[in-house]
Amino acid sequence: MSGDNIEKALEELSSQLSGDQILREEVDRYAYSYDSSGVEYVPDAIIRPRKLEEVSIVLEIAEKYSVPVTPRGSGTSLVGGPLAVKGGLVLDMQGMNRVLEKDDSTGIIRVEAGIKLRDVNRLINGMFLPINPDGIGFSTIGGMIAEDAASPLSVRYGTMRDHVRGLEVVIPGGQMISLEQPGPPSKRNAMDLIIGSEGTLGVITSALIELSYRPEASISYSMELNDVSDSLAIYDAIRRAGIDIYGFEVYHNYKELIEEKEFVGVEAIGFLEIAGASECVEKWRGKVESILSETALEHSEVEAEEVEGIWVRREKIYELCRRKKVSMRVVSMLSYQHLVRDIVQEVDRTSSRMKIPSITVIDPPLGWVTAIFLYNSRDPKEVERTERAASNLIENATSLGASLGFGTGVGIYKLDENYDEGYLSIMKAIKGVLDPHGIMNPEKLI
């Protein structure tokens, strides 16, 4: 992309958008240069659309001048998803945050892509969208769809893909496409291409979402664990007892996050929640406590008023990074449960060998392992060691049978032909058709 092209594109955009919708000051460009990963790329300009037609205008002009476009929500990505690696335009979707339709009886809503999860969860009493990737509800619906986000409650509710019933998308050149059916979707192929494509095929502008009922009752526990094997044994015992797990998450190397006095010196802690109808939860309580007594070192029931705080533990990792002024290199993997222990041990070996501290978050029912390497992004040698650590972990984990990017996307780290050649071949072919000039979120995913 030449400087002349970006100037021509911005000049043409200035004639069709208001002045406050185009930001070019250095302070603004820097504010959009990073996300929760700690990596930085500075865009040439920021565009803030307020309606569908303006997104169409931006992509029409960007395609005309071959200017890169990077869609962005709240910037909560852990993998550099909304960063303008090739410069060009960052498309800030947060101004498109309206509720377009709402059906209180079915829980089906139509919202614009820039609306935040916490605002969605206030729309209908007794119902919510149970995918909360950042733990605080700050992520936007468009970003969650683009990454096919997951969260600790995905064991019960699936990923973001399982809640999307329709999409509105703008592709390069400005064409507006609606992907939905009047009844329950039976042909999801086109929609599923967009979900999880990380903004590399088009811009999600609105979505039809189905909310879920909040459970009637729940019981929650915190527990100390020797290692991840304890959590796998607990999960297996609860599953054999026919009890539905609402969420189960384990923090390994939790000493990096220690604030609660009762967990000082503990290598791993687990948080478990069982939820459902009141009579079921009460029936399950005794059995769950018996299982925990047999397996966990120490455990305690979480007070009802503290339950909401269980699933925001990931936020503490962000707080730790801010406090220590370090960045995160995240490798998110999905594997079969019997391989989880081996993958966690591989994270530990890699962290020790490369002298890069790590925290590992495990969701035993899903087989989801998130390795988080903490490093100084201003130190070139430490950056190099961290990238070697991530590469080694990916190579060894995939050789064990893990797949990459679950719940967080892949972002700037991209998939390699060595890990998923078939998927990459298909995605490259599709991108070549929908985005022939490669303007959509370049240097991401593939």
C-alpha positions in Angstrom: 0.0 0.0 0.0 1.4 3.4 -1.0 1.1 6.6 1.0 -0.7 8.1 -2.1 -3.4 5.4 -1.9 -4.2 6.0 1.7 -4.4 9.8 1.1 -6.7 9.3 -1.9 -8.9 6.9 0.1 -9.1 9.3 3.1 -9.8 12.3 0.8 -12.7 10.4 -0.8 -14.0 9.2 2.6 -13.9 12.8 3.9 -16.4 13.8 1.3 -18.9 11.1 2.5 -18.4 10.9 6.3 -18.5 13.7 8.9 -15.2 15.1 10.3 -15.5 13.4 13.7 -15.7 10.0 12.1 -12.1 10.1 10.7 -9.3 10.3 13.2 -5.7 10.9 12.1 -4.0 12.6 15.1 -1.0 10.7 16.4 -2.6 10.3 19.9 -5.7 8.7 18.3 -3.7 6.4 16.1 -1.6 5.3 19.1 -4.8 4.6 21.2 -5.9 2.1 18.5 -2.4 0.5 18.1 -2.7 -2.2 20.8 -5.1 -4.6 22.4 -5.0 -7.0 25.4 -2.1 -8.9 23.9 0.4 -6.0 24.5 1.6 -6.1 20.8 1.5 -2.7 19.0 0.8 -1.7 15.3 -0.1 1.9 14.5 -2.8 2.4 11.9 -2.8 5.3 9.4 -6.3 6.4 10.4 -9.4 5.4 12.3 -12.9 5.3 10.8 -15.9 5.3 13.1 -19.0 4.3 11.2 -22.5 4.8 12.7 -24.6 2.8 10.2 -24.4 0.0 7.8 -24.3 2.2 4.7 -21.1 3.9 6.0 -19.4 0.5 6.5 -20.3 -0.2 2.8 -18.8 3.1 1.7 -15.5 2.4 3.6 -15.1 -1.0 2.1 -15.9 0.2 -1.4 -13.3 2.9 -1.2 -10.8 0.7 0.5 -11.1 -1.9 -2.2 -10.8 0.8 -4.9 -7.4 1.9 -3.5 -6.2 -1.4 -2.0 -6.1 0.0 1.5 -6.1 -2.5 4.4 -9.1 -2.5 6.7 -9.0 -3.9 10.2 -12.4 -4.2 12.1 -12.2 -3.5 15.8 -14.5 -3.8 18.8 -13.4 -3.1 22.4 -9.8 -4.3 21.9 -10.0 -7.2 24.3 -8.4 -9.6 21.9 -5.5 -11.6 23.4 -4.0 -12.4 19.9 -3.7 -9.0 18.2 -7.0 -9.5 16.2 -7.9 -5.8 15.9 -4.4 -4.6 15.2 -3.5 -2.9 11.8 -0.4 -5.0 11.0 -0.2 -3.5 7.5 -1.4 0.0 8.5 -4.3 1.4 6.7 -7.7 1.9 8.3 -9.0 0.6 11.7 -12.8 0.4 11.5 -14.0 1.2 15.1 -17.4 -0.5 15.3 -18.3 0.6 18.8 -20.5 3.4 17.4 -22.8 0.8 15.9 -24.3 -0.4 19.2 -28.1 -0.3 18.8 -30.6 -3.0 19.6 -32.6 -3.4 16.4 -35.1 -6.1 17.5 -36.0 -7.8 20.8 -38.4 -10.6 21.5 -38.8 -11.1 25.3 -40.7 -14.4 24.9 -38.1 -16.2 22.7 -35.0 -14.4 23.8 -34.1 -13.7 20.2 -32.5 -10.3 19.6 -31.0 -8.4 16.7 -28.2 -6.1 17.7 -25.4 -4.2 15.9 -21.9 -5.5 16.1 -20.5 -2.8 18.4 -22.8 -3.5 21.3 -21.1 -4.8 24.4 -21.9 -8.1 26.1 -22.8 -6.4 29.4 -25.4 -4.3 27.6 -26.9 -7.4 25.9 -27.2 -9.1 29.2 -29.4 -6.3 30.5 -32.0 -6.6 27.7 -34.3 -9.4 28.9 -34.9 -10.3 32.6 -33.9 -13.9 33.3 -32.0 -14.4 30.1 -28.3 -13.8 29.1 -25.7 -14.6 26.5 -23.4 -17.0 28.4 -20.2 -16.4 26.5 -18.0 -13.9 28.4 -14.5 -14.2 27.1 -13.0 -11.2 29.0 -14.8 -12.0 32.2 -16.3 -8.5 32.6 -18.7 -8.2 29.6 -16.7 -5.6 27.8 -16.2 -7.5 24.5 -18.4 -6.5 21.6 -20.8 -9.0 19.9 -19.1 -8.5 16.5 -15.7 -9.3 18.0 -17.0 -12.4 19.8 -18.5 -13.7 16.6 -15.4 -13.0 14.6 -13.3 -15.0 17.0 -16.0 -17.6 17.8 -15.4 -16.8 21.4 -15.6 -19.3 24.3 -15.7 -18.9 28.0 -15.8 -21.2 31.1 -19.5 -21.7 30.6 -18.9 -23.1 27.1 -19.1 -26.6 28.6 -22.8 -26.0 29.0 -23.6 -23.5 26.3 -21.1 -24.0 23.5 -19.1 -21.2 21.8 -20.4 -18.0 20.3 -21.3 -20.0 17.1 -24.0 -21.8 19.0 -25.9 -18.6 19.7 -25.8 -16.9 16.3 -29.0 -17.3 14.2 -28.2 -14.7 11.5 -25.5 -12.3 10.3 -25.3 -9.1 8.3 -21.9 -8.7 6.7 -20.2 -6.3 4.3 -17.5 -7.7 2.1 -14.7 -5.9 0.1 -16.2 -3.7 -2.5 -19.1 -2.7 -0.2 -21.6 -5.4 -1.0 -24.0 -5.9 2.0 -25.0 -9.5 2.6 -27.7 -11.0 4.9 -27.1 -14.5 6.1 -30.1 -15.9 7.9 -33.4 -17.9 7.4 -36.9 -17.0 8.5 -37.1 -20.2 10.6 -34.6 -22.3 12.6 -31.3 -22.4 10.5 -30.7 -25.6 8.7 -28.2 -24.4 6.1 -25.4 -22.7 8.1 -22.5 -23.2 5.7 -22.2 -19.6 4.6 -22.8 -18.2 8.1 -20.2 -20.5 9.6 -17.6 -19.3 7.2 -17.9 -15.8 8.7 -18.1 -16.9 12.3 -14.5 -17.4 13.5 -12.9 -15.9 10.3 -11.4 -13.2 12.5 -12.4 -10.3 10.2 -10.4 -11.7 7.2 -13.5 -12.1 4.9 -15.7 -9.1 5.8 -17.1 -6.8 8.4 -19.9 -8.1 10.7 -22.3 -5.2 11.1 -25.2 -6.9 13.0 -26.3 -10.3 14.2 -29.4 -12.2 15.2 -28.7 -13.8 18.6 -30.6 -16.3 20.7 -30.2 -15.7 24.5 -30.3 -18.5 27.1 -32.3 -18.7 30.4 -30.3 -18.1 33.5 -30.3 -21.2 35.8 -32.7 -21.3 38.6 -30.1 -22.2 41.2 -26.4 -23.0 41.5 -23.7 -24.1 43.9 -20.1 -23.1 43.5 -16.8 -24.3 45.0 -13.2 -23.3 45.1 -10.5 -25.9 45.7 -6.8 -26.5 46.0 -5.3 -29.0 43.6 -1.9 -30.8 43.5 -1.9 -30.6 39.7 -4.2 -30.8 36.7 -4.7 -34.6 37.2 -6.9 -33.8 40.2 -9.2 -31.7 38.1 -9.5 -34.4 35.5 -10.4 -37.0 38.2 -13.0 -34.6 39.7 -14.6 -34.0 36.2 -14.7 -37.7 35.5 -16.3 -38.5 38.9 -19.0 -35.8 38.5 -19.7 -36.9 34.9 -20.1 -40.5 36.0 -22.6 -39.4 38.7 -24.8 -37.9 36.0 -24.4 -34.3 37.3 -24.3 -31.4 34.8 -21.3 -29.2 35.1 -22.1 -25.5 34.6 -18.5 -24.4 34.5 -15.1 -25.8 35.7 -11.9 -23.8 35.4 -8.4 -24.4 36.8 -5.5 -22.0 37.2 -2.1 -23.6 37.1 0.9 -21.7 38.5 -1.7 -19.5 40.3 1.1 -18.2 42.5 1.6 -15.5 39.8 -1.8 -14.2 40.6 -2.0 -14.6 44.4 -4.0 -12.1 46.2 -6.3 -14.3 48.3 -4.5 -15.2 51.5 -6.0 -18.7 51.6 -4.3 -19.7 48.4 -0.8 -18.5 49.2 1.7 -21.2 48.1 -0.9 -23.2 46.1 0.2 -24.3 42.6 -3.2 -24.8 41.2 -6.8 -23.8 42.2 -10.1 -24.8 40.7 -13.5 -23.2 40.4 -16.5 -25.4 39.9 -20.1 -24.5 39.5 -23.2 -26.8 39.3 -26.4 -25.2 38.1 -30.0 -26.1 37.2 -33.4 -26.4 38.7 -33.4 -25.9 42.5 -34.5 -29.4 43.3 -31.7 -30.9 41.1 -29.0 -28.7 42.6 -30.0 -29.6 46.1 -30.0 -33.3 45.2 -26.5 -33.0 43.6 -25.0 -31.0 46.5 -24.1 -33.9 48.7 -22.7 -36.0 45.9 -20.5 -33.2 44.7 -19.2 -32.5 48.2 -18.4 -36.2 48.6 -16.5 -36.2 45.3 -14.5 -33.1 46.2 -13.7 -34.5 49.7 -12.2 -37.6 48.1 -10.2 -35.8 45.4 -9.4 -32.2 46.2 -6.9 -31.2 48.9 -9.0 -28.5 50.4 -12.3 -27.1 49.1 -15.0 -24.7 50.2 -18.4 -23.6 49.0 -18.4 -20.1 47.6 -20.9 -17.8 49.2 -23.9 -16.9 47.0 -23.0 -13.2 46.9 -19.5 -14.1 45.6 -20.6 -16.5 42.9 -20.6 -13.8 40.2 -16.9 -13.2 40.9 -15.9 -16.8 40.0 -15.8 -16.4 36.3 -14.0 -13.1 36.2 -10.7 -14.7 37.3 -9.3 -14.1 33.8 -9.5 -10.4 34.5 -6.9 -10.8 37.2 -4.4 -11.9 34.5 -4.9 -8.5 32.8 -4.5 -6.8 36.2 -1.3 -8.7 36.8 0.1 -7.6 33.4 -0.7 -4.0 34.1 0.8 -4.2 37.5 4.0 -5.9 36.4 4.1 -4.0 33.1 4.4 -7.1 31.0 2.7 -8.4 27.9 1.0 -11.7 27.2 1.7 -14.2 24.5 -1.3 -16.5 24.4 -1.5 -20.0 22.9 -5.1 -21.4 23.1 -5.5 -25.1 22.4 -8.3 -27.7 22.4 -7.5 -31.4 23.0 -9.0 -34.6 24.2 -9.3 -34.7 28.0 -6.8 -37.5 28.4 -4.1 -35.4 26.7 -4.6 -32.3 28.9 -2.1 -33.2 31.5 0.6 -33.9 28.9 -0.1 -30.5 27.3 0.1 -28.7 30.6 3.4 -30.4 31.4 4.7 -29.3 28.0 3.8 -25.7 28.9 5.7 -26.0 32.1 8.8 -27.5 30.4 8.7 -24.8 27.7 8.3 -22.0 30.3 11.2 -23.3 32.4 13.5 -24.0 29.4 13.0 -20.5 27.9 13.0 -18.7 31.3 9.6 -17.1 30.5 7.0 -17.3 33.4 3.6 -18.7 32.4 0.1 -19.2 33.7 -2.0 -22.0 32.4 -5.8 -21.9 32.4 -7.5 -25.3 32.0 -11.2 -26.1 31.4 -11.2 -29.9 32.0 -14.7 -30.7 30.6 -13.8 -29.0 27.3 -10.1 -30.1 27.0 -9.3 -26.4 26.6 -5.8 -25.3 27.6 -4.7 -21.7 27.5 -1.0 -21.0 28.0 -0.1 -17.5 28.8 3.5 -16.5 28.6 4.4 -13.2 30.5 7.2 -11.2 28.9 8.7 -7.7 28.5 7.7 -6.6 25.0 10.4 -3.9 25.1 13.2 -6.4 25.5 14.1 -7.9 22.0 15.8 -10.9 23.5 12.9 -11.7 25.7 10.5 -11.2 22.8 12.6 -13.7 20.8 12.6 -16.2 23.6 8.8 -15.9 24.1 8.2 -16.5 20.4 10.5 -19.5 20.5 8.5 -20.8 23.5 5.2 -20.3 21.7 6.5 -22.0 18.6 7.9 -24.9 20.5 4.7 -25.3 22.5 2.5 -25.2 19.4 4.7 -27.8 17.6 4.7 -30.2 20.6 1.0 -29.7 21.4 -0.2 -30.2 17.9 2.0 -33.4 17.6 0.0 -34.6 20.7 -3.3 -33.9 18.8 -4.2 -30.4 20.0 -5.9 -27.9 17.7 -5.1 -24.2 17.9 -7.1 -21.0 18.4 -10.1 -22.3 20.3 -12.1 -19.6 22.0 -9.6 -16.8 21.3 -8.8 -16.9 17.6 -5.3 -17.0 16.2 -4.8 -13.4 15.1 -1.4 -12.2 14.2 0.3 -15.5 15.1 -1.5 -17.3 12.2 -1.9 -21.0 11.4 0.9 -22.9 9.7 0.5 -25.4 6.9 2.3 -27.9 9.1 -0.6 -27.9 11.6 -3.7 -27.6 9.5 -3.0 -27.8 5.8 -6.5 -28.8 4.6 -8.2 -25.9 6.5 -5.7 -23.4 5.3 -6.1 -24.4 1.7 -9.8 -24.0 1.8 -9.7 -20.7 3.7 -7.1 -19.2 1.3 -9.3 -20.2 -1.7 -12.4 -18.6 -0.1 -10.5 -15.4 0.8 -9.1 -15.2 -2.7 -12.7 -15.0 -4.0 -14.2 -12.7 -1.3 -11.1 -10.5 -0.8 -9.0 -10.7 -4.0 -6.9 -7.7 -3.0 -6.3 -8.9 0.5 -7.5 -5.8 2.3 -9.5 -7.5 5.1 -7.5 -7.7 8.3 -4.2 -8.7 6.5 -1.6 -10.8 8.3 -4.2 -12.6 10.5 -5.3 -16.2 10.8 -3.8 -17.5 7.5 
